[in-house]
Amino acid sequence: MDNAKHILGSKTFWFNVAAAVLPLLESNLHLVRDYLPDGGYLFYMCAVSVANIYLRIITRVPVTFKE
């Protein structure tokens, strides 16, 4: 795995961190509840899934925890 990159350099990793943090903040701070239409969270989860599929498709090198 000579061409592997560290996980902190992975776009997929950071996208998933952001995707996990936003609902946690919303459930505790109620920042965007008034702005989301009915089914907004369902749309959010579908968008996260599609983005993960896209990021997985464009991934060319494996990630590692070792530097």
PDB file with SEQRES, HELIX, SHEET and CRYST1 records, atoms N, CA, C and O in Angstrom:
SEQRES   1 A   67  MET ASP ASN ALA LYS HIS ILE LEU GLY SER LYS THR PHE          
SEQRES   2 A   67  TRP PHE ASN VAL ALA ALA ALA VAL LEU PRO LEU LEU GLU          
SEQRES   3 A   67  SER ASN LEU HIS LEU VAL ARG ASP TYR LEU PRO ASP GLY          
SEQRES   4 A   67  GLY TYR LEU PHE TYR MET CYS ALA VAL SER VAL ALA ASN          
SEQRES   5 A   67  ILE TYR LEU ARG ILE ILE THR ARG VAL PRO VAL THR PHE          
SEQRES   6 A   67  LYS GLU                                                      
HELIX    1 AA1 ILE A    7  GLY A    9  5                                   3    
HELIX    2 AA2 LYS A   11  LEU A   29  1                                  19    
HELIX    3 AA3 GLY A   40  ILE A   58  1                                  19    
SHEET    1 AA1 2 LYS A   5  HIS A   6  0                                        
SHEET    2 AA1 2 VAL A  63  THR A  64  1                                        
CRYST1    1.000    1.000    1.000  90.00  90.00  90.00 P 1           1          
ATOM      1  N   MET A   1       0.830  -1.193   0.000  1.00  0.00           N  
ATOM      2  CA  MET A   1       0.000   0.000   0.000  1.00  0.00           C  
ATOM      3  C   MET A   1       0.868   1.247   0.000  1.00  0.00           C  
ATOM      4  O   MET A   1       0.705   2.134   0.838  1.00  0.00           O  
ATOM      5  N   ASP A   2       1.782   1.302  -0.943  1.00  0.00           N  
ATOM      6  CA  ASP A   2       2.668   2.455  -1.042  1.00  0.00           C  
ATOM      7  C   ASP A   2       1.927   3.725  -1.452  1.00  0.00           C  
ATOM      8  O   ASP A   2       2.317   4.825  -1.058  1.00  0.00           O  
ATOM      9  N   ASN A   3       0.881   3.582  -2.228  1.00  0.00           N  
ATOM     10  CA  ASN A   3       0.177   4.768  -2.706  1.00  0.00           C  
ATOM     11  C   ASN A   3      -1.004   5.148  -1.815  1.00  0.00           C  
ATOM     12  O   ASN A   3      -1.782   6.027  -2.187  1.00  0.00           O  
ATOM     13  N   ALA A   4      -1.162   4.524  -0.666  1.00  0.00           N  
ATOM     14  CA  ALA A   4      -2.264   4.840   0.241  1.00  0.00           C  
ATOM     15  C   ALA A   4      -2.046   6.211   0.873  1.00  0.00           C  
ATOM     16  O   ALA A   4      -0.915   6.622   1.132  1.00  0.00           O  
ATOM     17  N   LYS A   5      -3.148   6.906   1.113  1.00  0.00           N  
ATOM     18  CA  LYS A   5      -3.045   8.206   1.783  1.00  0.00           C  
ATOM     19  C   LYS A   5      -3.639   8.095   3.181  1.00  0.00           C  
ATOM     20  O   LYS A   5      -4.444   7.208   3.466  1.00  0.00           O  
ATOM     21  N   HIS A   6      -3.226   9.012   4.039  1.00  0.00           N  
ATOM     22  CA  HIS A   6      -3.730   9.025   5.412  1.00  0.00           C  
ATOM     23  C   HIS A   6      -5.214   9.381   5.389  1.00  0.00           C  
ATOM     24  O   HIS A   6      -5.666  10.151   4.541  1.00  0.00           O  
ATOM     25  N   ILE A   7      -5.953   8.821   6.315  1.00  0.00           N  
ATOM     26  CA  ILE A   7      -7.396   9.011   6.331  1.00  0.00           C  
ATOM     27  C   ILE A   7      -7.791  10.481   6.475  1.00  0.00           C  
ATOM     28  O   ILE A   7      -8.845  10.885   5.983  1.00  0.00           O  
ATOM     29  N   LEU A   8      -6.963  11.281   7.138  1.00  0.00           N  
ATOM     30  CA  LEU A   8      -7.294  12.703   7.296  1.00  0.00           C  
ATOM     31  C   LEU A   8      -7.175  13.477   5.982  1.00  0.00           C  
ATOM     32  O   LEU A   8      -7.629  14.618   5.896  1.00  0.00           O  
ATOM     33  N   GLY A   9      -6.578  12.879   4.976  1.00  0.00           N  
ATOM     34  CA  GLY A   9      -6.506  13.489   3.657  1.00  0.00           C  
ATOM     35  C   GLY A   9      -7.615  13.026   2.730  1.00  0.00           C  
ATOM     36  O   GLY A   9      -7.602  13.344   1.541  1.00  0.00           O  
ATOM     37  N   SER A  10      -8.577  12.277   3.260  1.00  0.00           N  
ATOM     38  CA  SER A  10      -9.654  11.704   2.463  1.00  0.00           C  
ATOM     39  C   SER A  10     -10.870  12.620   2.426  1.00  0.00           C  
ATOM     40  O   SER A  10     -11.378  13.023   3.473  1.00  0.00           O  
ATOM     41  N   LYS A  11     -11.336  12.948   1.234  1.00  0.00           N  
ATOM     42  CA  LYS A  11     -12.551  13.758   1.089  1.00  0.00           C  
ATOM     43  C   LYS A  11     -13.768  13.010   1.634  1.00  0.00           C  
ATOM     44  O   LYS A  11     -14.659  13.608   2.237  1.00  0.00           O  
ATOM     45  N   THR A  12     -13.793  11.707   1.417  1.00  0.00           N  
ATOM     46  CA  THR A  12     -14.916  10.902   1.891  1.00  0.00           C  
ATOM     47  C   THR A  12     -14.993  10.927   3.414  1.00  0.00           C  
ATOM     48  O   THR A  12     -16.082  11.036   3.977  1.00  0.00           O  
ATOM     49  N   PHE A  13     -13.858  10.827   4.078  1.00  0.00           N  
ATOM     50  CA  PHE A  13     -13.827  10.876   5.536  1.00  0.00           C  
ATOM     51  C   PHE A  13     -14.398  12.192   6.049  1.00  0.00           C  
ATOM     52  O   PHE A  13     -15.263  12.188   6.924  1.00  0.00           O  
ATOM     53  N   TRP A  14     -13.927  13.320   5.516  1.00  0.00           N  
ATOM     54  CA  TRP A  14     -14.383  14.628   5.982  1.00  0.00           C  
ATOM     55  C   TRP A  14     -15.838  14.891   5.626  1.00  0.00           C  
ATOM     56  O   TRP A  14     -16.558  15.532   6.390  1.00  0.00           O  
ATOM     57  N   PHE A  15     -16.272  14.404   4.478  1.00  0.00           N  
ATOM     58  CA  PHE A  15     -17.683  14.540   4.121  1.00  0.00           C  
ATOM     59  C   PHE A  15     -18.553  13.808   5.136  1.00  0.00           C  
ATOM     60  O   PHE A  15     -19.575  14.333   5.579  1.00  0.00           O  
ATOM     61  N   ASN A  16     -18.146  12.599   5.502  1.00  0.00           N  
ATOM     62  CA  ASN A  16     -18.933  11.831   6.458  1.00  0.00           C  
ATOM     63  C   ASN A  16     -18.911  12.433   7.856  1.00  0.00           C  
ATOM     64  O   ASN A  16     -19.902  12.345   8.581  1.00  0.00           O  
ATOM     65  N   VAL A  17     -17.805  13.038   8.242  1.00  0.00           N  
ATOM     66  CA  VAL A  17     -17.758  13.739   9.524  1.00  0.00           C  
ATOM     67  C   VAL A  17     -18.760  14.891   9.517  1.00  0.00           C  
ATOM     68  O   VAL A  17     -19.535  15.053  10.460  1.00  0.00           O  
ATOM     69  N   ALA A  18     -18.742  15.684   8.453  1.00  0.00           N  
ATOM     70  CA  ALA A  18     -19.685  16.800   8.350  1.00  0.00           C  
ATOM     71  C   ALA A  18     -21.128  16.302   8.287  1.00  0.00           C  
ATOM     72  O   ALA A  18     -22.016  16.888   8.906  1.00  0.00           O  
ATOM     73  N   ALA A  19     -21.359  15.233   7.548  1.00  0.00           N  
ATOM     74  CA  ALA A  19     -22.708  14.685   7.425  1.00  0.00           C  
ATOM     75  C   ALA A  19     -23.224  14.170   8.767  1.00  0.00           C  
ATOM     76  O   ALA A  19     -24.432  14.190   9.006  1.00  0.00           O  
ATOM     77  N   ALA A  20     -22.347  13.717   9.633  1.00  0.00           N  
ATOM     78  CA  ALA A  20     -22.752  13.227  10.951  1.00  0.00           C  
ATOM     79  C   ALA A  20     -22.916  14.368  11.950  1.00  0.00           C  
ATOM     80  O   ALA A  20     -23.790  14.314  12.815  1.00  0.00           O  
ATOM     81  N   VAL A  21     -22.089  15.390  11.838  1.00  0.00           N  
ATOM     82  CA  VAL A  21     -22.118  16.488  12.806  1.00  0.00           C  
ATOM     83  C   VAL A  21     -23.342  17.393  12.595  1.00  0.00           C  
ATOM     84  O   VAL A  21     -23.940  17.853  13.568  1.00  0.00           O  
ATOM     85  N   LEU A  22     -23.713  17.646  11.363  1.00  0.00           N  
ATOM     86  CA  LEU A  22     -24.835  18.552  11.103  1.00  0.00           C  
ATOM     87  C   LEU A  22     -26.147  18.093  11.746  1.00  0.00           C  
ATOM     88  O   LEU A  22     -26.812  18.909  12.384  1.00  0.00           O  
ATOM     89  N   PRO A  23     -26.550  16.829  11.610  1.00  0.00           N  
ATOM     90  CA  PRO A  23     -27.781  16.417  12.304  1.00  0.00           C  
ATOM     91  C   PRO A  23     -27.654  16.457  13.825  1.00  0.00           C  
ATOM     92  O   PRO A  23     -28.630  16.737  14.521  1.00  0.00           O  
ATOM     93  N   LEU A  24     -26.462  16.178  14.342  1.00  0.00           N  
ATOM     94  CA  LEU A  24     -26.272  16.261  15.794  1.00  0.00           C  
ATOM     95  C   LEU A  24     -26.440  17.690  16.284  1.00  0.00           C  
ATOM     96  O   LEU A  24     -27.089  17.933  17.301  1.00  0.00           O  
ATOM     97  N   LEU A  25     -25.857  18.629  15.561  1.00  0.00           N  
ATOM     98  CA  LEU A  25     -26.026  20.038  15.931  1.00  0.00           C  
ATOM     99  C   LEU A  25     -27.489  20.455  15.835  1.00  0.00           C  
ATOM    100  O   LEU A  25     -28.006  21.143  16.715  1.00  0.00           O  
ATOM    101  N   GLU A  26     -28.142  20.040  14.775  1.00  0.00           N  
ATOM    102  CA  GLU A  26     -29.544  20.405  14.593  1.00  0.00           C  
ATOM    103  C   GLU A  26     -30.415  19.846  15.701  1.00  0.00           C  
ATOM    104  O   GLU A  26     -31.296  20.543  16.205  1.00  0.00           O  
ATOM    105  N   SER A  27     -30.186  18.607  16.085  1.00  0.00           N  
ATOM    106  CA  SER A  27     -31.042  18.013  17.119  1.00  0.00           C  
ATOM    107  C   SER A  27     -30.839  18.686  18.475  1.00  0.00           C  
ATOM    108  O   SER A  27     -31.727  18.645  19.327  1.00  0.00           O  
ATOM    109  N   ASN A  28     -29.682  19.299  18.677  1.00  0.00           N  
ATOM    110  CA  ASN A  28     -29.414  19.957  19.959  1.00  0.00           C  
ATOM    111  C   ASN A  28     -29.615  21.464  19.923  1.00  0.00           C  
ATOM    112  O   ASN A  28     -29.970  22.060  20.940  1.00  0.00           O  
ATOM    113  N   LEU A  29     -29.399  22.085  18.783  1.00  0.00           N  
ATOM    114  CA  LEU A  29     -29.474  23.549  18.704  1.00  0.00           C  
ATOM    115  C   LEU A  29     -30.666  24.072  17.904  1.00  0.00           C  
ATOM    116  O   LEU A  29     -30.974  25.263  17.963  1.00  0.00           O  
ATOM    117  N   HIS A  30     -31.333  23.199  17.161  1.00  0.00           N  
ATOM    118  CA  HIS A  30     -32.508  23.565  16.358  1.00  0.00           C  
ATOM    119  C   HIS A  30     -32.217  24.725  15.409  1.00  0.00           C  
ATOM    120  O   HIS A  30     -32.974  25.693  15.340  1.00  0.00           O  
ATOM    121  N   LEU A  31     -31.108  24.610  14.680  1.00  0.00           N  
ATOM    122  CA  LEU A  31     -30.685  25.701  13.804  1.00  0.00           C  
ATOM    123  C   LEU A  31     -31.457  25.784  12.496  1.00  0.00           C  
ATOM    124  O   LEU A  31     -31.756  26.885  12.031  1.00  0.00           O  
ATOM    125  N   VAL A  32     -31.783  24.666  11.901  1.00  0.00           N  
ATOM    126  CA  VAL A  32     -32.395  24.711  10.572  1.00  0.00           C  
ATOM    127  C   VAL A  32     -33.785  24.090  10.519  1.00  0.00           C  
ATOM    128  O   VAL A  32     -34.352  23.959   9.434  1.00  0.00           O  
ATOM    129  N   ARG A  33     -34.329  23.716  11.623  1.00  0.00           N  
ATOM    130  CA  ARG A  33     -35.637  23.051  11.634  1.00  0.00           C  
ATOM    131  C   ARG A  33     -36.712  23.888  10.951  1.00  0.00           C  
ATOM    132  O   ARG A  33     -37.546  23.339  10.231  1.00  0.00           O  
ATOM    133  N   ASP A  34     -36.713  25.195  11.159  1.00  0.00           N  
ATOM    134  CA  ASP A  34     -37.727  26.055  10.547  1.00  0.00           C  
ATOM    135  C   ASP A  34     -37.539  26.214   9.045  1.00  0.00           C  
ATOM    136  O   ASP A  34     -38.474  26.601   8.345  1.00  0.00           O  
ATOM    137  N   TYR A  35     -36.345  25.921   8.540  1.00  0.00           N  
ATOM    138  CA  TYR A  35     -36.056  26.110   7.127  1.00  0.00           C  
ATOM    139  C   TYR A  35     -36.263  24.850   6.297  1.00  0.00           C  
ATOM    140  O   TYR A  35     -36.361  24.928   5.072  1.00  0.00           O  
ATOM    141  N   LEU A  36     -36.330  23.697   6.944  1.00  0.00           N  
ATOM    142  CA  LEU A  36     -36.510  22.439   6.212  1.00  0.00           C  
ATOM    143  C   LEU A  36     -37.987  22.173   5.964  1.00  0.00           C  
ATOM    144  O   LEU A  36     -38.803  22.300   6.877  1.00  0.00           O  
ATOM    145  N   PRO A  37     -38.336  21.805   4.735  1.00  0.00           N  
ATOM    146  CA  PRO A  37     -39.728  21.415   4.477  1.00  0.00           C  
ATOM    147  C   PRO A  37     -40.000  20.039   5.085  1.00  0.00           C  
ATOM    148  O   PRO A  37     -39.087  19.383   5.585  1.00  0.00           O  
ATOM    149  N   ASP A  38     -41.257  19.611   5.040  1.00  0.00           N  
ATOM    150  CA  ASP A  38     -41.573  18.256   5.490  1.00  0.00           C  
ATOM    151  C   ASP A  38     -40.776  17.273   4.646  1.00  0.00           C  
ATOM    152  O   ASP A  38     -40.706  17.412   3.425  1.00  0.00           O  
ATOM    153  N   GLY A  39     -40.194  16.312   5.274  1.00  0.00           N  
ATOM    154  CA  GLY A  39     -39.365  15.352   4.561  1.00  0.00           C  
ATOM    155  C   GLY A  39     -37.959  15.854   4.316  1.00  0.00           C  
ATOM    156  O   GLY A  39     -37.216  15.244   3.547  1.00  0.00           O  
ATOM    157  N   GLY A  40     -37.576  16.944   4.945  1.00  0.00           N  
ATOM    158  CA  GLY A  40     -36.250  17.520   4.749  1.00  0.00           C  
ATOM    159  C   GLY A  40     -35.131  16.593   5.185  1.00  0.00           C  
ATOM    160  O   GLY A  40     -34.093  16.505   4.528  1.00  0.00           O  
ATOM    161  N   TYR A  41     -35.346  15.902   6.293  1.00  0.00           N  
ATOM    162  CA  TYR A  41     -34.308  14.979   6.758  1.00  0.00           C  
ATOM    163  C   TYR A  41     -34.200  13.763   5.850  1.00  0.00           C  
ATOM    164  O   TYR A  41     -33.110  13.224   5.657  1.00  0.00           O  
ATOM    165  N   LEU A  42     -35.321  13.332   5.295  1.00  0.00           N  
ATOM    166  CA  LEU A  42     -35.272  12.229   4.336  1.00  0.00           C  
ATOM    167  C   LEU A  42     -34.464  12.643   3.114  1.00  0.00           C  
ATOM    168  O   LEU A  42     -33.632  11.878   2.627  1.00  0.00           O  
ATOM    169  N   PHE A  43     -34.705  13.843   2.621  1.00  0.00           N  
ATOM    170  CA  PHE A  43     -33.923  14.358   1.492  1.00  0.00           C  
ATOM    171  C   PHE A  43     -32.446  14.445   1.862  1.00  0.00           C  
ATOM    172  O   PHE A  43     -31.583  14.083   1.063  1.00  0.00           O  
ATOM    173  N   TYR A  44     -32.155  14.920   3.063  1.00  0.00           N  
ATOM    174  CA  TYR A  44     -30.772  15.035   3.524  1.00  0.00           C  
ATOM    175  C   TYR A  44     -30.080  13.679   3.523  1.00  0.00           C  
ATOM    176  O   TYR A  44     -28.955  13.556   3.039  1.00  0.00           O  
ATOM    177  N   MET A  45     -30.743  12.667   4.059  1.00  0.00           N  
ATOM    178  CA  MET A  45     -30.138  11.339   4.123  1.00  0.00           C  
ATOM    179  C   MET A  45     -29.933  10.754   2.731  1.00  0.00           C  
ATOM    180  O   MET A  45     -28.928  10.087   2.483  1.00  0.00           O  
ATOM    181  N   CYS A  46     -30.870  10.994   1.824  1.00  0.00           N  
ATOM    182  CA  CYS A  46     -30.707  10.526   0.442  1.00  0.00           C  
ATOM    183  C   CYS A  46     -29.538  11.244  -0.227  1.00  0.00           C  
ATOM    184  O   CYS A  46     -28.758  10.622  -0.947  1.00  0.00           O  
ATOM    185  N   ALA A  47     -29.416  12.539   0.006  1.00  0.00           N  
ATOM    186  CA  ALA A  47     -28.313  13.306  -0.584  1.00  0.00           C  
ATOM    187  C   ALA A  47     -26.962  12.823  -0.034  1.00  0.00           C  
ATOM    188  O   ALA A  47     -25.990  12.732  -0.784  1.00  0.00           O  
ATOM    189  N   VAL A  48     -26.896  12.517   1.249  1.00  0.00           N  
ATOM    190  CA  VAL A  48     -25.665  12.003   1.838  1.00  0.00           C  
ATOM    191  C   VAL A  48     -25.307  10.656   1.210  1.00  0.00           C  
ATOM    192  O   VAL A  48     -24.141  10.401   0.911  1.00  0.00           O  
ATOM    193  N   SER A  49     -26.288   9.812   1.014  1.00  0.00           N  
ATOM    194  CA  SER A  49     -26.033   8.506   0.397  1.00  0.00           C  
ATOM    195  C   SER A  49     -25.520   8.650  -1.031  1.00  0.00           C  
ATOM    196  O   SER A  49     -24.567   7.975  -1.421  1.00  0.00           O  
ATOM    197  N   VAL A  50     -26.137   9.512  -1.797  1.00  0.00           N  
ATOM    198  CA  VAL A  50     -25.705   9.737  -3.184  1.00  0.00           C  
ATOM    199  C   VAL A  50     -24.289  10.312  -3.206  1.00  0.00           C  
ATOM    200  O   VAL A  50     -23.463   9.889  -4.016  1.00  0.00           O  
ATOM    201  N   ALA A  51     -24.006  11.258  -2.337  1.00  0.00           N  
ATOM    202  CA  ALA A  51     -22.667  11.850  -2.285  1.00  0.00           C  
ATOM    203  C   ALA A  51     -21.618  10.807  -1.891  1.00  0.00           C  
ATOM    204  O   ALA A  51     -20.509  10.814  -2.425  1.00  0.00           O  
ATOM    205  N   ASN A  52     -21.958   9.919  -0.967  1.00  0.00           N  
ATOM    206  CA  ASN A  52     -21.025   8.859  -0.591  1.00  0.00           C  
ATOM    207  C   ASN A  52     -20.747   7.918  -1.759  1.00  0.00           C  
ATOM    208  O   ASN A  52     -19.606   7.509  -1.970  1.00  0.00           O  
ATOM    209  N   ILE A  53     -21.769   7.581  -2.504  1.00  0.00           N  
ATOM    210  CA  ILE A  53     -21.574   6.734  -3.685  1.00  0.00           C  
ATOM    211  C   ILE A  53     -20.665   7.428  -4.679  1.00  0.00           C  
ATOM    212  O   ILE A  53     -19.746   6.810  -5.216  1.00  0.00           O  
ATOM    213  N   TYR A  54     -20.912   8.709  -4.932  1.00  0.00           N  
ATOM    214  CA  TYR A  54     -20.074   9.464  -5.861  1.00  0.00           C  
ATOM    215  C   TYR A  54     -18.619   9.515  -5.386  1.00  0.00           C  
ATOM    216  O   TYR A  54     -17.704   9.262  -6.169  1.00  0.00           O  
ATOM    217  N   LEU A  55     -18.404   9.838  -4.122  1.00  0.00           N  
ATOM    218  CA  LEU A  55     -17.046   9.900  -3.594  1.00  0.00           C  
ATOM    219  C   LEU A  55     -16.355   8.540  -3.657  1.00  0.00           C  
ATOM    220  O   LEU A  55     -15.149   8.461  -3.894  1.00  0.00           O  
ATOM    221  N   ARG A  56     -17.106   7.495  -3.449  1.00  0.00           N  
ATOM    222  CA  ARG A  56     -16.521   6.152  -3.533  1.00  0.00           C  
ATOM    223  C   ARG A  56     -16.126   5.830  -4.976  1.00  0.00           C  
ATOM    224  O   ARG A  56     -15.113   5.171  -5.210  1.00  0.00           O  
ATOM    225  N   ILE A  57     -16.914   6.288  -5.931  1.00  0.00           N  
ATOM    226  CA  ILE A  57     -16.618   6.049  -7.348  1.00  0.00           C  
ATOM    227  C   ILE A  57     -15.336   6.755  -7.770  1.00  0.00           C  
ATOM    228  O   ILE A  57     -14.534   6.188  -8.512  1.00  0.00           O  
ATOM    229  N   ILE A  58     -15.134   7.985  -7.303  1.00  0.00           N  
ATOM    230  CA  ILE A  58     -13.958   8.743  -7.742  1.00  0.00           C  
ATOM    231  C   ILE A  58     -12.709   8.429  -6.934  1.00  0.00           C  
ATOM    232  O   ILE A  58     -11.624   8.911  -7.261  1.00  0.00           O  
ATOM    233  N   THR A  59     -12.847   7.624  -5.877  1.00  0.00           N  
ATOM    234  CA  THR A  59     -11.688   7.251  -5.061  1.00  0.00           C  
ATOM    235  C   THR A  59     -10.759   6.350  -5.858  1.00  0.00           C  
ATOM    236  O   THR A  59     -11.192   5.352  -6.435  1.00  0.00           O  
ATOM    237  N   ARG A  60      -9.491   6.702  -5.888  1.00  0.00           N  
ATOM    238  CA  ARG A  60      -8.511   5.933  -6.641  1.00  0.00           C  
ATOM    239  C   ARG A  60      -7.479   5.230  -5.766  1.00  0.00           C  
ATOM    240  O   ARG A  60      -6.872   4.248  -6.193  1.00  0.00           O  
ATOM    241  N   VAL A  61      -7.276   5.717  -4.557  1.00  0.00           N  
ATOM    242  CA  VAL A  61      -6.262   5.122  -3.680  1.00  0.00           C  
ATOM    243  C   VAL A  61      -6.890   4.749  -2.343  1.00  0.00           C  
ATOM    244  O   VAL A  61      -7.829   5.410  -1.899  1.00  0.00           O  
ATOM    245  N   PRO A  62      -6.391   3.708  -1.699  1.00  0.00           N  
ATOM    246  CA  PRO A  62      -6.903   3.334  -0.382  1.00  0.00           C  
ATOM    247  C   PRO A  62      -6.438   4.317   0.689  1.00  0.00           C  
ATOM    248  O   PRO A  62      -5.485   5.069   0.483  1.00  0.00           O  
ATOM    249  N   VAL A  63      -7.119   4.305   1.831  1.00  0.00           N  
ATOM    250  CA  VAL A  63      -6.719   5.139   2.952  1.00  0.00           C  
ATOM    251  C   VAL A  63      -6.134   4.248   4.041  1.00  0.00           C  
ATOM    252  O   VAL A  63      -6.389   3.045   4.094  1.00  0.00           O  
ATOM    253  N   THR A  64      -5.355   4.865   4.895  1.00  0.00           N  
ATOM    254  CA  THR A  64      -4.727   4.139   5.996  1.00  0.00           C  
ATOM    255  C   THR A  64      -4.696   5.031   7.229  1.00  0.00           C  
ATOM    256  O   THR A  64      -4.810   6.252   7.121  1.00  0.00           O  
ATOM    257  N   PHE A  65      -4.542   4.427   8.387  1.00  0.00           N  
ATOM    258  CA  PHE A  65      -4.400   5.185   9.630  1.00  0.00           C  
ATOM    259  C   PHE A  65      -2.938   5.479   9.935  1.00  0.00           C  
ATOM    260  O   PHE A  65      -2.639   6.288  10.813  1.00  0.00           O  
ATOM    261  N   LYS A  66      -2.034   4.835   9.222  1.00  0.00           N  
ATOM    262  CA  LYS A  66      -0.610   5.039   9.431  1.00  0.00           C  
ATOM    263  C   LYS A  66      -0.101   6.144   8.533  1.00  0.00           C  
ATOM    264  O   LYS A  66      -0.555   6.285   7.398  1.00  0.00           O  
ATOM    265  N   GLU A  67       0.832   6.922   9.028  1.00  0.00           N  
ATOM    266  CA  GLU A  67       1.394   8.012   8.217  1.00  0.00           C  
ATOM    267  C   GLU A  67       2.596   7.572   7.457  1.00  0.00           C  
ATOM    268  O   GLU A  67       3.189   8.366   6.727  1.00  0.00           O  
TER     269      GLU A  67                                                      
END                                                                             
